[in-house]
Amino acid sequence: MTEQELKEIEARANAATPGRWKIQRDSTGNLCGIIQTNHVTRDVWPIPRTQDDIRFIACARQDVPALIAEVRRLREDRDYYERTVEELSEQLGGLK
């Protein structure tokens, strides 16, 4: 993932309505929307509230898989380097 792609995802996230979003269900338990709640005043606002919210939601379908792939790639890199350091350490220990 490029730095530009990360910046674009971050910009969409920062522009969206802040706070915790929750799934809203109807009386039968079916998903019927997304809401943002204010626990102090008990206010509830429907999401999306802005064009930025719409953009954030629409892009989530490609952003989330891309971020998951990047995390997995970084974990693989980390595991590779940890194994390499361990092997080199063993080899150096054997030279003593």
C-alpha positions in Angstrom: 0.0 0.0 0.0 1.4 3.4 -0.9 1.7 6.4 1.3 -0.7 8.2 -0.9 -3.3 5.4 -0.5 -2.9 5.6 3.3 -3.3 9.4 3.2 -6.5 9.1 1.2 -8.0 6.6 3.5 -7.0 8.7 6.5 -8.5 11.8 5.0 -11.8 10.0 4.4 -11.8 8.8 8.0 -11.0 12.2 9.4 -13.6 13.9 7.3 -16.4 11.6 8.4 -18.6 12.4 11.4 -16.6 11.6 14.5 -17.7 9.4 17.3 -18.8 5.8 17.6 -21.3 4.6 15.0 -23.7 1.8 15.7 -26.0 -0.4 13.8 -29.7 0.5 14.2 -32.2 -2.3 14.1 -36.0 -2.3 13.7 -38.4 -4.0 16.1 -37.9 -7.3 14.4 -34.1 -7.1 14.7 -33.4 -6.4 11.0 -30.7 -3.8 10.1 -32.3 -0.6 9.2 -29.5 2.0 9.4 -26.5 3.4 11.1 -26.7 5.9 14.0 -24.3 8.0 16.1 -25.3 8.3 19.7 -24.4 10.8 22.4 -24.5 8.9 25.6 -24.5 12.0 27.7 -27.6 13.6 26.2 -29.1 10.4 24.8 -29.3 12.1 21.4 -29.3 9.9 18.3 -28.4 11.0 14.8 -28.8 9.1 11.6 -25.6 8.3 9.6 -24.8 9.4 6.9 -25.1 13.0 8.0 -22.7 14.5 5.4 -21.3 13.9 1.9 -18.0 12.9 3.7 -19.9 10.2 5.6 -21.3 8.8 2.3 -17.8 8.8 0.8 -16.3 7.1 3.9 -19.0 4.4 3.8 -18.8 3.9 0.0 -15.0 3.5 0.1 -15.0 1.2 3.1 -15.6 -1.8 0.7 -12.2 -1.3 -0.9 -10.4 0.4 2.0 -10.9 -2.3 4.6 -9.7 -5.2 2.4 -6.7 -3.1 1.4 -5.8 -2.3 5.0 -6.2 -6.0 6.0 -3.9 -7.0 3.2 -1.3 -4.5 4.3 -1.4 -5.7 7.9 -1.0 -9.3 6.8 2.0 -8.2 4.5 3.6 -6.4 7.4 3.1 -9.4 9.7 4.7 -11.7 7.1 7.7 -9.2 6.8 8.0 -9.1 10.6 7.9 -12.9 10.9 10.5 -13.2 8.2 12.9 -10.8 9.8 12.4 -12.4 13.2 13.3 -15.8 11.8 16.3 -14.3 10.0 17.6 -12.6 13.1 17.1 -15.9 15.1 18.9 -17.9 12.4 21.8 -15.4 12.3 22.0 -15.4 16.0 22.2 -19.2 16.1 24.9 -19.1 13.4 26.9 -16.5 15.2 26.6 -18.5 18.5 28.0 -21.5 16.7 31.1 -19.6 15.7 32.2 -19.0 19.3 
